[in-house]
Amino acid sequence: MCLSETKDCPENYTETFERHVVLVAPEVHWNTGNIGRTCLGVGAFLHLIKPLGFSLESRQVKRAGLDYWHKVRLSVWENFEAFAEEMKPQKTEVAVFAKSGKKSFLNMPGGNRLFLIFGSESRGLPESILSMYKDETYHIPISADIRSLNLSTAVGIALYESIRYENIFHAWAEVK
């Protein structure tokens, strides 16, 4: 369902509009379950890059994703290189999130295909990924009262902003 009032919605928008959330070495099962549920809610793909700090068979992951976990479009990758080789994200399709990101998340790239890349809860992203995408780093502004946002909160903010930016909503049901 396209709810856009300002843009023409292409008939095949569900086939061409992709959002991918990439979690590199996530550590907390509750966050990953919640992120999976959020991805499902907006029709996004979830990519987990090993090592994982938990088992995907964990009751806690499934509980955090509620009864939706089995519907999440999930891919698990051995490492970031395997992910990048298979998915082939272009730099114009990437938004890497880091506390030290150069640009505001409000300036994320648009387009039909976008990869939102996040690091682990305690360490963030490895330097190798940050240097690979040094001009594609973004941050979500926060007050000086906290060190960072919860990972699942940051993903939710970025994911919904990327959809709002395009003003295309697919696979959504209207709330009655």
C-alpha positions in Angstrom: 0.0 0.0 0.0 1.4 3.3 -1.0 0.2 6.1 1.2 2.0 8.9 -0.5 0.1 12.1 -1.1 2.9 14.0 -2.7 4.6 11.5 -5.0 3.3 9.2 -7.7 3.6 5.6 -6.5 4.9 3.2 -9.1 2.8 0.1 -9.5 5.8 -2.2 -8.7 7.0 -0.2 -5.7 7.0 -3.2 -3.5 9.5 -4.9 -5.8 11.8 -1.9 -6.2 11.7 -0.3 -2.8 14.2 -2.1 -0.4 15.4 -1.2 3.1 18.1 -3.4 4.6 19.1 -3.2 8.3 22.6 -4.6 8.8 23.7 -5.4 12.4 27.4 -6.1 12.7 28.2 -8.4 15.7 25.0 -7.7 17.7 25.3 -8.7 21.4 21.9 -8.3 23.0 19.1 -10.7 22.0 16.3 -8.3 23.1 17.6 -5.6 20.8 17.9 -8.0 17.8 14.4 -9.4 18.4 12.9 -5.9 18.6 14.8 -4.8 15.5 13.5 -7.9 13.6 10.0 -7.0 14.6 10.5 -3.4 13.4 12.0 -4.6 10.1 9.0 -6.8 9.6 6.7 -3.9 10.4 8.1 -1.8 7.5 9.0 -4.6 5.1 12.8 -4.3 5.6 15.4 -7.1 5.4 17.5 -7.9 8.5 21.1 -8.9 8.0 23.1 -10.2 11.0 26.9 -10.3 10.7 28.7 -12.8 12.9 29.8 -13.2 15.6 26.5 -13.0 17.4 26.4 -12.5 21.2 23.5 -15.0 21.5 21.8 -17.9 19.8 19.1 -17.2 17.3 17.3 -20.1 18.8 17.1 -18.3 22.1 13.7 -17.9 23.6 14.6 -14.3 24.4 15.2 -13.4 20.8 11.9 -15.0 19.7 10.1 -13.4 22.7 11.4 -9.9 21.8 10.2 -10.5 18.2 7.0 -11.8 19.7 5.1 -14.2 17.4 6.5 -12.4 14.3 10.1 -13.7 14.4 9.5 -16.5 11.9 8.3 -14.0 9.4 11.4 -11.7 9.5 13.3 -11.7 6.3 16.6 -12.7 7.9 20.0 -13.4 6.6 23.0 -14.4 8.7 26.5 -13.8 7.3 29.8 -15.2 8.5 31.5 -11.8 8.1 31.0 -8.4 6.6 33.0 -9.3 3.5 30.7 -12.1 2.6 27.7 -9.8 3.1 29.2 -7.1 0.9 30.3 -9.5 -1.8 26.8 -11.1 -2.1 24.7 -7.9 -1.6 27.0 -5.5 -3.5 25.8 -2.3 -1.8 27.0 0.8 -3.7 28.3 3.6 -1.6 25.3 5.7 -2.7 23.1 3.0 -1.1 24.8 2.9 2.3 24.2 4.8 5.5 26.7 3.7 8.2 25.7 4.8 11.7 28.3 5.7 14.3 28.5 8.1 17.2 31.2 9.9 15.3 29.3 9.9 12.0 30.0 13.0 9.9 26.4 13.7 8.7 23.1 13.9 10.4 20.7 11.0 9.8 18.3 13.6 8.3 20.7 13.7 5.3 20.7 10.0 4.6 20.7 9.0 0.9 17.4 8.4 -0.7 16.5 5.9 -3.4 14.9 2.6 -3.8 17.6 0.5 -2.1 19.3 1.5 1.1 21.5 -0.3 3.6 21.4 1.0 7.2 24.5 -0.4 8.9 24.9 -0.5 12.7 27.6 -1.8 15.0 27.4 -3.8 18.2 25.9 -2.3 21.4 29.2 -2.0 23.3 31.8 -1.5 20.6 30.1 0.1 17.6 31.5 -0.7 14.2 34.9 -2.0 13.4 37.4 0.6 12.0 37.6 -1.5 8.8 33.9 -0.8 8.0 34.1 2.9 9.1 37.1 3.5 6.9 35.5 1.6 3.9 32.5 4.0 4.1 34.2 7.1 5.6 32.1 9.5 3.6 28.8 7.6 4.3 28.8 7.9 8.1 25.8 9.3 9.9 24.8 10.1 13.5 21.6 10.6 15.3 22.0 13.8 17.5 21.6 13.2 21.3 22.0 15.4 24.3 25.2 15.5 26.3 23.3 13.8 29.2 23.7 10.3 27.6 26.5 8.4 25.8 24.4 6.8 23.2 20.9 5.6 22.2 19.8 2.0 22.6 20.6 0.1 19.4 17.0 -0.9 18.7 15.9 2.8 19.2 18.6 4.0 16.8 17.6 1.5 14.2 13.9 2.4 14.5 14.7 6.1 14.1 16.9 5.6 11.1 14.6 3.1 9.4 11.4 5.1 9.7 13.3 8.3 8.7 14.5 6.5 5.5 10.9 5.6 4.7 9.5 9.1 5.5 12.2 10.6 3.3 11.0 8.6 0.4 7.3 9.1 1.4 6.6 5.5 0.2 5.0 3.0 2.5 4.7 -0.5 1.3 3.0 -3.6 2.7 1.3 -1.4 5.4 -2.2 -1.8 6.5 -4.2 1.3 7.4 -5.1 1.5 11.1 -8.8 1.6 11.6 
